[in-house]
Amino acid sequence: TEIVKINGKAVSPKSLEKLIEDTSSIGYPLKLALFLRHPLGEHSEFCNDPIGFVLKELKAMAQSQSINKRVLFITLVRIILSNKEMTKMDLEAILDQAVSDNLKDEGDRENLTRECIQQLLQRYIEKTQDGKSYKLIHDVITRCILFTCMKFDIHRDLVFKECDPSLLLNCIRPKIQDTRDVIFIHETFDIALPTEFFPSLAESFVQRNKMKTMLQNARLLENTQFQNEW
């Protein structure tokens, strides 16, 4: 409660109780950090289910009829692919590429880019302490973006081909249930994939340098079906 007061979040005790009721899960510290740092921390729906709120917002953005919102989503995907802090020039280059992929009328480029940067700063990225570069608001946002790509097959190939393999291995877990659905595990913030994804993962991993050493320490390699594909 004191931390919330310091951060200026006017949240009802009931909302806060619901947010932190499961303090035993691995995802609890990330969930609380997301709540404290995300600019929508005072929104009641966000307080009741911050992860669900972000996932819903990302899905709507990725599948929107609005060019601006689709550009926002592909920009976020490109940011997680870079897996690093970026300068203003880097961010603008990523945005320019996303705009080029989505915009036919080049006359709207400048306004669209400016609006996208403003929305990214408001919702998903923040300046570093020195104010010279940008980064995603929190690690959980990275996992939410990855999940949205996997679940709804939006830029999935791009993620498999270009995403830092260590990032994929750190959060992706094989499915235990016999379903074809992608699941976001709220307790651990892992992404559970159906085994039908394994061939694509194996194909992308085998093309990476130093992947064998990395895979030796990964839980994913312990799965028999993944071993067969590998």
Disulfide bonds with the S-S distance in Angstrom:
none
